[in-house]
């Protein structure tokens, strides 16, 4: 959280609303003493009344000025954590007022209830130019994106006559990623373009160079100029150097509400999200370019470069899985349209219950010779009905595995490897 700017500096009159009962009593006593001093002609009583009345007024002025000179910053480390892991939050306060120390400070940071109780701290006076730091920990067993802040600050004077509140506007976001399970390094078969064991290279028919030229860039070797294309285009064109062919994988996540037994807290749906996250983490570590597609056609990452960095793309996909929720869709038409733009490569699907028409749409998603593996949630329907629906997918060329509550994803992964290699 960057240092907050100045607070709302409302009129000074509003600051007098921070007078405590003790502060108001001092003002009333001072006024009463002044009236009595005037009626009785007692100068000493007038001095006492003036002191009683001025003390809370001075406290209001000092705290009003100090409130605008206290800055706060928040540091979240780390900002992205797996479900069940902790993150440390550090709050730093600084008094930028010249020559004026603060009084007692009471802090409260707003956090969602799933991260635990709201942290509260009491900080002693901060000298002019001084700093104080406090830390607390947050933890969530539920994936999601959770705001931390804004910070609320209460200042009091040493006499307890005035209390002024300040609410900062800045907040940070903590991303809780889905739980992941380590998967075995087994091959899933297939030698289609863009799929395989990684590191294969695309070379030209005539040698080590790709015959498809590209525009000349500053620093290119002039020996790589492709003169025929240069003459045809009227601008310098060069032959591409040998390019690694990056393995691709598309992970399809079924978010249809009707495909799952309960609402967004459904364990079967969360198991599917966790399974998709495990597959993404595993394949990214092996150098795959992974993208996530949902039944609605939402795609992560949205933009694609010529040679995208798998680690960066994996982080974007994992962030998307952290906040994915149910959709009101009926089938997979949106996914089909999204996947027409690029060869999906290896296709992994994490599905709920699939009726006859959605099963046909899933069959249409398959392209090329790369394997298509479906992890279908089991235990939501009658066993025979589930078996018939899985059979429809198998007839469409899918390798289908029942992803039930007691199933280990690592074992299903091995079974998928054996089945796809057998195909």
BALUM-658815 format. One record per residue: residue in one letter; x, y, z of N, C-alpha, C in turn. Coordinates in steps of 0.001 Angstrom, whole numbers, padded with zeros to 6 digits, always signed. Layout:
N
AXYZXYZXYZ ...
//
This chain:
423
X+000847-001179+000000+000000+000000+000000+000881+001228+000000 X+000811+002097-001015+001621+003298-001014+001172+004232+000074 X+002065+005146+000529+001668+006088+001565+000422+006836+001158 X-000501+006933+002094-001774+007584+001792-001584+009081+001734 X-002433+009718+000977-002386+011165+000905-003073+011791+002113 X-003318+013113+002021-003948+013817+003136-005363+013306+003337 X-005821+013267+004576-007176+012819+004846-008170+013893+004481 X-009418+013573+004694-010445+014579+004505-010258+015652+005558 X-009935+016858+005114-009638+017928+006054-010905+018724+006343 X-011997+018202+006644-013209+018951+006830-012997+020165+007706 X-013984+021002+007874-013827+022195+008691-013428+021843+010116 X-012732+022778+010713-012273+022554+012084-013439+022296+013022 X-014586+022827+012654-015768+022627+013503-016086+021145+013655 X-015834+020380+012585-016111+018950+012664-015183+018267+013655 X-013975+018842+013839-013034+018233+014778-013544+018315+016215 X-014363+019318+016492-014883+019432+017854-015881+018318+018172 X-016356+017641+017141-017209+016495+017397-016454+015354+018043 X-015110+015408+018044-014313+014377+018679-014114+014568+020167 X-014706+015602+020738-014589+015805+022187-015246+014647+022927 X-014526+014105+023883-015072+013037+024712-015958+013631+025803 X-016565+012759+026579-017392+013249+027697-016550+014061+028664 X-015321+013620+028872-014429+014373+029756-014111+015741+029158 X-013886+015796+027837-013585+017072+027201-014757+018038+027291 X-015966+017523+027069-017141+018392+027172-017353+018855+028615 X-017052+017985+029541-017185+018368+030964-016205+019486+031303 X-014978+019406+030748-014011+020484+030984-014522+021794+030418 X-015076+021760+029209-015614+022993+028628-016759+023565+029465 X-017663+022689+029900-018792+023161+030713-018311+023723+032040 X-017346+023046+032653-016821+023542+033922-016118+024876+033739 X-015371+025026+032636-014685+026292+032378-015667+027421+032177 X-016754+027128+031398-017753+028170+031179-018454+028545+032484 X-018780+027536+033292-019439+027824+034566-018527+028619+035484 X-017228+028261+035490-016296+029011+036344-016164+030449+035867 X-016190+030673+034547-016092+032037+034028-017300+032871+034426 X-018497+032277+034335-019709+033014+034719-019684+033354+036211 X-019288+032366+037021-019226+032619+038469-018179+033681+038802 X-017037+033637+038080-015996+034648+038333-016505+036034+037994 X-017301+036163+036919-017842+037459+036542-018848+037955+037568 X-019716+037048+038046-020733+037458+039010-020137+037779+040364 X-019109+037009+040772-018532+037193+042098-017321+038113+042095 X-016844+038457+040897-015679+039332+040820-014401+038654+041285 X-014259+037349+041050-013078+036589+041472-012178+036315+040266 X-011021+037029+040213-010113+036855+039086-009457+035473+039078 X-009138+034942+040285-008522+033613+040332-009451+032544+039758 X-010738+032680+040066-011694+031727+039531-011799+031849+038003 X-011612+033095+037501-011642+033297+036060-010456+032599+035389 X-009295+032656+036033-008126+031970+035466-008336+030454+035426 X-008926+029935+036483-009191+028488+036498-010179+028114+035403 X-011223+028945+035258-012209+028670+034211-011581+028732+032824 X-010699+029710+032603-010042+029827+031295-009170+028603+031023 X-008468+028128+032054-007625+026940+031871-008476+025715+031530 X-009586+025546+032247-010457+024391+031988-011052+024439+030584 X-011361+025628+030078-011971+025752+028757-010939+025652+027639 X-009745+026200+027860-008735+026218+026802-008085+024860+026591 X-007964+024051+027659-007263+022778+027536-007887+021865+026479 X-009191+021599+026466-009757+020764+025394-009677+021417+024022 X-009758+022763+023984-009643+023439+022694-008249+023262+022098 X-007229+023388+022922-005865+023181+022450-005661+021738+021982 X-006241+020800+022723-006118+019385+022323-006771+019139+020962 X-007930+019773+020720-008586+019636+019421-007689+020159+018303 X-007084+021346+018521-006240+021930+017486-005019+021064+017199 X-004371+020558+018248-003162+019749+018066-003491+018435+017357 X-004542+017765+017805-004894+016486+017178-005383+016677+015748 X-006094+017780+015498-006557+018031+014133-005368+018190+013189 X-004336+018849+013649-003146+019023+012828-002368+017708+012714 X-002266+016995+013836-001502+015744+013817-002172+014697+012932 X-003506+014678+012928-004214+013681+012146-003859+013771+010671 X-003674+015006+010186-003349+015181+008777-001884+014923+008486 X-001068+014718+009527+000370+014517+009323+000823+013100+009650 X-000115+012212+009845+000223+010803+010072-000039+010051+008776 X+000995+009448+008221+000851+008668+006994+000987+007183+007323 X+000426+006373+006462+000452+004928+006685+000772+004220+005381 X+001456+003089+005487+001761+002239+004329+001582+000794+004757 X+001162-000029+003806+000950-001439+004083+001786-002263+003116 X+002432-003292+003626+003212-004214+002805+002710-005621+003052 X+002338-006294+001984+001793-007646+002052+002820-008604+001479 X+003251-009570+002263+004307-010479+001814+003995-011918+002241 X+003752-012807+001252+003551-012516-000174+002115-012115-000452 X+001902-011537-001637+000551-011113-002013-000245-012253-002638 X+000439-013308-003088-000216-014481-003672+000219-015701-002882 X-000730-016395-002288-000412-017558-001462-001357-018693-001802 X-000921-019940-001676-001843-021068-001841-002825-021126-000670 X-003951-021716-000903-004947-021869+000161-004337-022629+001333 X-004586-022125+002532-004046-022750+003728-002721-022191+004174 X-002112-021289+003378-000827-020688+003745-001044-019285+004303 X-000071-018810+005048-000164-017512+005701+000558-016443+004896 X+000105-015213+005079+000782-014047+004532+000970-013043+005663 X+002100-012355+005646+002404-011378+006693+002081-009972+006186 X+001379-009220+007006+001027-007843+006677+001786-006922+007626 X+002509-005977+007045+003277-005017+007847+002682-003629+007642 X+002288-002987+008740+001775-001622+008708+002838-000680+009251 X+003112+000382+008496+004118+001355+008938+003462+002725+009053 X+003607+003332+010218+003069+004667+010483+004231+005648+010616 X+004010+006853+010114+005041+007895+010189+004398+009220+010547 X+005003+009929+011479+004543+011251+011880+005379+012290+011154 X+004779+012956+010182+005509+013953+009391+005341+015369+009925 X+004606+015520+011022+004427+016856+011604+005731+017325+012235 X+006060+018592+012062+007290+019162+012596+007083+019642+014027 X+007845+019019+014911+007838+019477+016302+006617+019078+017090 X+005710+018290+016525+004477+017926+017236+004393+016403+017293 X+004534+015805+018466+004370+014351+018580+002890+013985+018561 X+002626+012744+018266+001238+012274+018305+000894+011838+019720 X-000383+011678+019944-000809+011071+021191-000897+009563+021016 X-001729+008944+021803-001935+007505+021704-002691+007189+020415 X-002238+006181+019672-002860+005799+018411-003480+004416+018547 X-004692+004272+018066-005360+002976+018016-005656+002645+016558 X-005177+001489+016093-005290+001089+014695-006249-000081+014553 X-006967-000085+013437-007788-001234+013076-007764-001367+011560 X-007329-002532+011070-007290-002782+009633-008482-003648+009259 X-009170-003270+008213-010333-004035+007766-009876-005234+006947 X-010323-006405+007337-010028-007623+006580-011317-008440+006492 X-011514-009196+005400-012700-010059+005306-012696-011109+006421 X-013885-011521+006790-014003-012426+007927-013322-013763+007662 X-013204-014164+006376-012575-015459+006083-011080-015439+006379 X-010505-014252+006511-009078-014144+006826-008815-014064+008322 X-009872-014000+009116-009690-013944+010558-010269-012665+011132 X-010140-012472+012445-010683-011268+013089-009916-010022+012660 X-010575-008891+012766-009924-007632+012415-008779-007341+013386 X-007581-007111+012873-006447-006826+013764-006554-005421+014359 X-006312-005321+015645-006340-004040+016357-005034-003871+017129 X-004512-002644+017124-003248-002349+017789-003358-001012+018499 X-002578-000897+019575-002424+000370+020283-000961+000763+020176 X-000716+001967+019638+000650+002443+019417+000870+003676+020277 X+001968+003673+021015+002303+004816+021871+002655+006026+021007 X+002818+007157+021631+003102+008404+020915+004278+008236+019962 X+004169+008897+018810+005234+008896+017811+005821+010299+017762 X+007110+010388+017996+007779+011679+017968+007773+012259+016556 X+008061+013549+016445+008097+014202+015149+009123+013519+014243 X+008684+013108+013057+009567+012418+012125+009787+010957+012451 X+009142+010440+013496+009348+009059+013907+008465+008076+013146 X+008819+006787+013264+008075+005724+012596+007785+004597+013570 X+006698+003906+013312+006362+002710+014069+005861+001651+013082 X+006129+000401+013401+005672-000706+012569+004972-001748+013423 X+003890-002290+012887+003196-003409+013514+002933-004443+012422 X+002859-005689+012798+002622-006767+011827+001521-007687+012333 X+000865-008323+011399-000094-009368+011733-000130-010355+010571 X-000725-011503+010776-000783-012560+009774-002235-012827+009369 X-002414-013169+008106-003732-013536+007599-003607-014887+006894 X-004697-015627+006908-004687-016973+006344-006099-017338+005915 X-006217-018017+004777-007527-018446+004309-007420-019843+003735 X-008423-020664+004041-008512-021993+003443-009351-021977+002171 X-009916-020818+001838-010759-020683+000650-010054-019813-000373 X-010019-020295-001610-009414-019503-002675-010226-018226-002896 X-009613-017225-003493-010321-015989-003787-009372-014805-003764 X-009934-013644-004043-009190-012378-003975-009829-011534-002880 X-009041-011202-001877-009572-010551-000685-008911-009188-000481 X-009736-008120-000318-009163-006799-000056-008724-006673+001400 X-007597-006026+001613-007101-005709+002949-007092-004194+003080 X-007869-003686+004018-007945-002249+004202-009341-001752+003843 X-009576-000455+003977-008601+000562+004380-008324+000568+005891 X-007222+001169+006250-006806+001266+007649-007578+002378+008342 X-008042+002087+009557-008723+003085+010376-007829+003455+011550 X-007736+004738+011802-006819+005261+012821-007597+006147+013790 X-007369+005948+015080-007980+006800+016107-006874+007418+016943 X-006904+008737+017057-005898+009463+017843-006550+010005+019105 X-005832+009939+020203-006300+010511+021471-005189+011354+022086 X-005591+012332+022889-004593+013161+023579-004270+012535+024936 X-003182+012949+025567-002784+012337+026847-003819+012495+027954 X-004696+013501+027840-005673+013738+028907-007002+013037+028648 X-007153+012436+027479-008400+011762+027153-009544+012704+026895 X-009228+013937+026430-010272+014928+026197-010838+014866+024783 X-010030+014376+023820-010436+014386+022407-010064+013052+021775 X-010936+012550+020914-010649+011378+020085-011049+011713+018654 X-010079+011642+017734-010339+011915+016329-010058+010665+015503 X-010931+010392+014548-010785+009224+013689-010317+009635+012304 X-009565+008747+011705-009140+008938+010329-009232+007600+009608 X-009807+007616+008412-009895+006416+007602-009111+006639+006318 X-008097+005832+006102-007321+005910+004872-008124+005288+003738 X-007730+005592+002527-008467+005098+001363-007770+003937+000663 X-006468+003791+000839-005722+002768+000107-005979+001380+000688 X-005983+000391-000194-006116-000995+000253-005303-001885-000682 X-005022-003094-000233-004294-004074-001022-005175-005302-001229 X-004776-006131-002174-005538-007340-002500-004652-008558-002284 X-005157-009490-001509-004467-010756-001276-005139-011827-002135 X-004350-012496-002956-004857-013545-003829-004540-014905-003217 X-005591-015657-002921-005432-017010-002378-005664-017995-003517 X-004614-018692-003905-004670-019595-005040-005287-020934-004637 X-005851-021663-005587-006413-022985-005256-005313-023940-004782 X-005723-024917-004018-004780-025947-003588-004330-026759-004804 X-003082-027153-004801-002550-027968-005891-001965-029260-005344 X-001970-030267-006188-001430-031577-005840-000295-031902-006800 X+000876-032318-006303+001967-032673-007215+001578-033857-008092 X+001910-033758-009367+001560-034792-010329+002813-035482-010849 X+002704-036742-011184+003875-037475-011682+004271-037019-013083 X+005549-037096-013376+006068-036686-014683+005893-037814-015682 X+004657-038039-016100+004369-039084-017076+003940-038453-018387 X+004285-039099-019493+003899-038609-020812+002433-038898-021056 X+001777-037966-021733+000369-038147-022051+000156-038514-023506 X+001249-038790-024220+001139-039295-025581+000811-038238-026589 X+000938-038590-027873+000609-037670-028954+001823-036981-029502 X+001923-036852-030809+003029-036168-031460+002520-035097-032413 X+001374-034530-032081+000818-033499-032949+001622-032236-032829 X+001473-031347-033782+002190-030072-033742+001812-029317-032497 X+002834-028798-031869+002589-028047-030648+002404-028922-029450 X+002661-030227-029562+002473-031101-028408+003593-032117-028398 X+004005-032495-027226+005038-033515-027123+005864-033320-025896 X+007101-033752-025957+007950-033749-024785+008744-032461-024656 X+008502-031490-025496+009120-030180-025348+010475-030136-026002 X+010862-028939-026435+012182-028749-026960+012317-029108-028418 X+011247-029649-029077+011371-029909-030500+011469-028591-031231 X+012149-028613-032379+012384-027367-033074+011817-027424-034484 X+011414-026266-034951+010882-026139-036290+011998-025680-037207 X+012348-026465-038217+013408-026105-039151+012853-026053-040564 X+013582-025369-041448+013120-025211-042818+013368-026472-043606 X+012613-026598-044702+012798-027754-045567+014177-027702-046208 X+014684-026476-046440+015944-026339-047155+017134-026274-046232 X+016978-026394-044944+018130-026328-044046+017740-025872-042672 X+018676-025105-042047+018483-024696-040663+017597-023476-040523 X+017221-022840-041633+016472-021598-041545+015012-021827-041894 X+014159-021049-041251+012744-021053-041596+012587-020236-042870 X+011936-020784-043884+011809-020086-045156+010815-018939-045077 X+010047-018834-044019+009100-017724-043875+009865-016525-043348 X+010013-015458-044142+010812-014310-043701+010000-013404-042783 X+010704-012514-042161+010094-011487-041313+010791-010165-041588 X+010213-009065-041057+010799-007740-041243+012159-007652-040563 X+013034-006881-041174+014359-006661-040612+014245-005846-039320 X+015001-006251-038322+015073-005528-037054+016491-005079-036807 X+016621-003956-036120+017946-003411-035840+018788-004448-035072 X+019962-004721-035596+020842-005700-034966+020849-007043-035644 X+019921-007286-036596+019910-008556-037320+021155-008681-038192 X+021642-009886-038323+022795-010165-039168+022390-009980-040632 X+023146-009158-041367+022803-008885-042765+022953-010137-043623 X+023691-011121-043125+023828-012355-043878+022526-013156-043910 X+021576-012782-043061+020305-013491-043034+019232-012783-043873 X+019623-011746-044622+018655-011040-045462+018140-011979-046545 X+016821-012021-046689+016178-012849-047711+015887-011934-048899 X+016792-011985-049911+016776-010999-050984+015535-011131-051861 X+015061-012303-052084+013883-012463-052931+012679-011760-052309 X+012463-011987-051006+011337-011327-050328+011569-009831-050221 X+012846-009437-050070+013151-008008-049991+012787-007312-051289 X+013118-007945-052413+012793-007343-053708+011287-007279-053923 X+010580-008301-053474+009135-008341-053673+008410-007329-052778 X+008872-007198-051530+008201-006315-050562+008683-004871-050639 X+009888-004660-051135+010430-003310-051170+011015-002856-049851 X+011157-003759-048892+011786-003460-047599+012585-004681-047173 X+013582-004441-046333+014463-005529-045926+013691-006608-045178 X+013889-007842-045611+013294-009009-044965+014418-009992-044631 X+014322-010647-043476+015342-011602-043062+014686-012943-042776 X+015502-014011-042901+015032-015348-042586+015041-015546-041074 X+014021-016179-040580+013948-016443-039147+014963-017493-038752 X+015514-017299-037563+016392-018314-037025+015566-019482-036509 X+016228-020553-036224+015556-021747-035728+014772-021411-034469 X+013500-021747-034440+012624-021391-033330+012165-022652-032599 X+012210-022628-031300+011681-023768-030565+010166-023826-030700 X+009649-024987-030917+008200-025170-031002+007683-025494-029616 X+006925-024576-029080+006494-024702-027683+005259-025590-027575 X+005310-026496-026633+004171-027375-026395+002998-026572-025851 X+001802-026959-026269+000606-026231-025865-000356-027165-025146 X-001088-026554-024243-002140-027296-023542-003292-026347-023257 X-004492-026823-023459-005694-026061-023129-006429-026788-022010 X-006680-026070-020943-007418-026614-019803-008833-026050-019845 X-009805-026921-019985-011214-026525-020032-011841-026775-018669 X-012411-025737-018093-013061-025845-016788-014560-025606-016952 X-015333-026566-016533-016799-026477-016576-017279-025683-015361 X-017816-024492-015608-018322-023670-014505-019840-023591-014497 X-020509-024354-015342-021965-024294-015409-022588-024663-014059 X-023467-023822-013604-024110-024088-012311-024896-025388-012342 X-025527-025667-013467-026344-026879-013568-025471-028135-013627 X-024184-027976-013889-023298-029124-013958-022789-029580-012614 X-023119-028804-011572-022620-029136-010238-023775-029236-009264 X-023564-029982-008254-024656-030366-007362-025128-029212-006494 X-024182-028353-006055-024521-027294-005117-024075-025963-005675 X-024034-024952-004789-023604-023622-005208-022085-023560-005223 X-021511-022317-005196-020076-022149-005388-019243-022798-004287 X-019856-023123-003149-019112-023791-002103-019090-025296-002246 X-019598-025803-003359-019692-027234-003613-018319-027878-003621 X-018087-028909-002807-016770-029572-002793-016376-030147-004141 X-017352-030644-004930-017023-031213-006236-016474-030143-007165 X-017081-028971-007161-016591-027885-008005-015211-027423-007544 X-015031-027291-006228-013726-026889-005722-012667-027934-006039 X-013069-029199-006050-012130-030262-006407-011720-030123-007879 X-012656-029740-008723-012332-029540-010133-011404-028350-010322 X-011670-027261-009614-010793-026087-009704-009391-026437-009225 X-009307-027165-008121-007998-027588-007611-007294-028501-008607 X-008056-029396-009250-007460-030268-010248-006925-029486-011433 X-007692-028484-011898-007226-027653-013006-005967-026891-012616 X-005929-026374-011388-004745-025652-010926-003537-026578-010843 X-003740-027814-010394-002639-028772-010309-002082-029073-011694 X-002987-029251-012659-002542-029529-014027-001782-028343-014605 X-002272-027131-014363-001589-025936-014870-000194-025830-014271 X-000084-025972-012947+001218-025856-012301+002189-026915-012818 X+001685-028124-013017+002541-029216-013479+003034-028967-014902 X+002140-028560-015785+002514-028388-017185+003372-027149-017403 X+003111-026090-016649+003949-024897-016751+005381-025221-016346 X+005532-026039-015299+006873-026430-014858+007599-027235-015935 X+006857-027873-016836+007467-028657-017911+007602-027858-019205 X+007317-026553-019138+007537-025686-020291+006377-025538-021235 X+005197-025996-020885+004035-025858-021750+003511-024421-021731 X+002976-023991-022853+002195-022759-022913+000749-023142-022625 X+000265-022785-021464-001054-023233-020997-002039-022073-021082 X-003241-022390-021486-004310-021398-021382-005541-022070-020793 X-006347-021262-020118-007566-021735-019457-008769-021238-020240 X-009692-022132-020515-010940-021782-021205-012095-022304-020367 X-013112-021486-020168-014308-021931-019455-015432-022179-020450 X-016513-022750-019977-017649-023048-020844-018249-021792-021460 X-018074-020638-020812-018629-019389-021337-017770-018793-022441 X-016575-019317-022653-015666-018767-023655-014623-017839-023081 X-014618-017636-021758-013579-016813-021139-012241-017517-021280 X-011211-016755-021682-009897-017313-021945-008854-016568-021125 X-007969-017317-020488-006806-016750-019808-005567-017503-020275 X-004509-016773-020642-004425-015312-020746-005134-014819-021999 X-005548-013553-021970-006314-013005-023086-005434-012757-024301 X-004223-012221-024094-003326-011936-025208-002257-012999-025315 X-001778-013244-026510-000768-014262-026740+000351-013675-027592 X+001584-013851-027165+002724-013424-027950+003230-014555-028814 X+004268-014235-029610+004840-015269-030474+005472-016383-029660 X+006217-015996-028633+006856-016982-027770+006559-016594-026319 X+005357-016841-025827+004988-016404-024477+005803-017121-023414 X+006026-016426-022319+006745-017002-021192+005787-017911-020422 X+006054-019210-020343+005113-020111-019668+004885-019742-018211 X+005927-019306-017511+005763-018984-016091+004813-017814-015893 X+004966-016784-016712+004092-015615-016602+002651-015983-016937 X+002482-016776-017991+001134-017206-018363+000531-018081-017265 X+001348-018976-016694+000851-019819-015613+000357-019009-014435 X+001060-017912-014104+000627-017061-012994-000716-016407-013308 X-000916-015970-014553-002193-015361-014930-003329-016368-014838 X-003072-017590-015294-004101-018618-015236-004441-018963-013792 X-003429-019082-012953-003676-019404-011546-004461-018293-010852 X-004158-017041-011195-004931-015932-010625-006386-016000-011067 X-006606-016409-012334-007978-016560-012799-008708-017675-012077 X-008014-018771-011803-008634-019878-011076-008932-019496-009629 X-008198-018534-009089-008430-018124-007700-009797-017489-007520 X-010336-016872-008575-011596-016144-008428-012713-016664-009328 X-012512-017810-009985-013546-018320-010884-014781-018741-010095 X-015947-018472-010661-017211-018814-010014-018122-019516-011022 X-019300-019935-010540-020257-020601-011410-020810-019642-012464 X-021169-020215-013606-021845-019459-014658-023263-020006-014822 X-024077-019269-015558-025453-019693-015813-025596-020329-017194 X-024477-020713-017809-024510-021288-019144-025162-022657-019158 X-025575-023064-020378-026228-024359-020567-025270-025381-021176 X-024381-024925-022063-023486-025849-022758-022106-025261-022934 X-021400-025737-023984-020006-025366-024199-019805-024647-025527 X-020834-023974-026014-020717-023263-027271-019682-022139-027182 X-019673-021433-026062-018685-020366-025881-017264-020899-025910 X-017046-022044-025297-015714-022642-025327-015326-023049-026738 X-016272-023567-027505-015974-023993-028875-015545-022804-029727 X-016253-021672-029600-015888-020489-030373-014513-019963-029968 X-014215-020001-028667-012921-019508-028209-011779-020389-028678 X-012019-021690-028793-010950-022619-029139-010757-022750-030647 X-011635-022133-031455-011439-022154-032896-010279-021268-033327 X-009870-020344-032462-008838-019377-032834-007437-019974-032813 X-007255-021083-032116-005913-021648-032003-006002-023131-031735 X-005005-023873-032247-004939-025308-031984-004818-025527-030481 X-005724-026284-029872-005670-026428-028410-004488-027250-027921 X-003870-028060-028785-002824-028954-028315-003418-030011-027405 X-002696-030343-026355-003230-031265-025350-004458-030626-024711 X-005553-031354-024646-006807-030818-024119-007193-031572-022859 X-007247-030827-021749-007654-031383-020462-008945-030696-020037 X-009945-031469-019648-011231-030908-019248-011588-031406-017858 X-012034-030491-017014-012530-030819-015677-014013-030472-015676 X-014841-031513-015658-016262-031373-015961-017137-031801-014796 X-018339-031204-014761-019392-031683-013880-020222-032710-014623 X-021498-032791-014303-022362-033722-015024-022613-033193-016431 X-022557-034070-017415-022660-033676-018819-023840-034401-019456 X-024823-033649-019936-025976-034241-020607-025628-034548-022063 X-026623-035006-022824-026373-035465-024188-025898-034338-025100 X-026588-033195-025089-026213-032103-025990-024845-031522-025641 X-024539-031194-024367-023183-030732-024057-022106-031749-024413 X-022422-033047-024335-021433-034059-024703-021094-033950-026184 X-022087-033663-027024-021817-033460-028435-020954-032233-028683 X-021195-031169-027934-020374-029966-028074-018939-030238-027651 X-018752-031048-026624-017398-031393-026191-016675-032222-027248 X-017403-033093-027917-016798-033888-028987-016285-032985-030100 X-017008-031911-030387-016607-030990-031452-015367-030179-031076 X-014994-030158-029804-013815-029397-029385-012519-030081-029793 X-012571-031383-029993-011346-032119-030297-010886-031814-031716 X-009567-031526-031842-008973-031289-033151-007569-031859-033151 X-007131-032357-034282-005786-032880-034394-005643-034211-033688 X-004377-034621-033533-004112-035929-032943-003728-035887-031494 X-003732-034714-030875-003353-034618-029469-004436-035234-028592 X-004061-035814-027460-005053-036441-026584-006040-035438-026007 X-007231-035901-025725-008260-035128-025035-008689-035948-023830 X-008445-035412-022650-008664-036149-021404-009678-035393-020564 X-010711-036063-020123-011771-035453-019320-011785-036067-017929 X-011703-035217-016919-011864-035624-015525-013280-035215-015124 X-014146-036186-015024-015570-035922-014813-015920-036166-013350 X-016590-035199-012729-016999-035340-011330-017942-036524-011195 X-017640-037384-010252-018461-038566-010023-019109-038473-008650 X-020216-039196-008479-020889-039223-007185-022028-038246-007077 X-022346-037511-008175-023439-036553-008122-024748-037146-008649 X-024654-038217-009455-025842-038821-010049-025872-040311-009757 X-026958-040945-010192-027048-042399-010120-025907-043017-010929 X-025340-044110-010403-024168-044713-011028-024373-045077-012478 X-025516-045654-012839-025762-046049-014220-025868-044837-015131 X-026503-043785-014620-026645-042574-015422-025277-041948-015666 X-024436-041930-014626-023078-041401-014801-022305-042224-015820 X-022452-043521-015765-021727-044392-016690-022153-044127-018133 X-023462-043927-018359-023936-043667-019717-023395-042336-020235 X-023371-041332-019361-022892-040023-019803-021391-040039-020078 X-020625-040766-019293-019200-040894-019566-018958-041650-020861 X-019845-042617-021148-019705-043404-022374-019869-042517-023597 X-020751-041518-023512-020940-040615-024637-019645-039880-024969 X-018937-039434-023930-017672-038734-024159-016627-039671-024749 X-016575-040894-024252-015603-041848-024781-015859-042131-026253 X-017122-042210-026631-017450-042436-028036-017041-041248-028901 X-016927-040086-028282-016474-038906-029011-014970-038772-029057 X-014236-039760-028586-012779-039727-028666-012076-039253-027418 X-012817-038992-026352-012215-038526-025102-011731-039710-024266 X-010668-039475-023526-010278-040378-022450-010959-039874-021186 X-011836-040656-020604-012691-040193-019512-012284-040884-018219 X-012134-040089-017166-011781-040614-015849-012719-040021-014812 X-013160-040851-013881-014072-040409-012826-013282-039712-011729 X-013588-038443-011532-012879-037631-010528-013764-037516-009284 X-013784-038564-008487-014648-038553-007303-013863-038117-006069 X-014562-038055-004960-014017-037461-003739-012774-038186-003244 X-012753-039492-003314-011645-040262-002758-010541-040542-003775 X-010678-040006-004990-009689-040287-006029-008483-039367-005871 X-007307-039934-006030-006084-039145-006042-005845-038651-007459 X-005651-037352-007604-005426-036806-008939-004139-037362-009535 X-003144-037637-008705-001893-038210-009215-002146-039583-009841 X-002981-040398-009208-003300-041711-009766-004121-041581-011050 X-005058-040611-011071-005821-040383-012287-004915-039910-013419 X-003915-039135-013059-002965-038642-014059-002202-039811-014697 X-001790-040756-013873-001100-041942-014403-002051-042762-015285 X-003299-042888-014818-004277-043634-015608-004534-042939-016946 X-004571-041602-016939-004751-040866-018184-003586-041083-019129 X-002389-041170-018566-001210-041426-019402-001292-042787-020059 X-001666-043788-019283-001762-045147-019848-002846-045214-020913 X-003978-044579-020641-005098-044644-021579-004790-043891-022870 X-004199-042685-022764-003910-041914-023970-002837-042565-024811 X-001810-043170-024169-000783-043882-024929-001371-045108-025599 X-002343-045753-024927-002995-046905-025535-003771-046509-026771 X-004378-045300-026731-005111-044837-027920-004162-044571-029080 
//
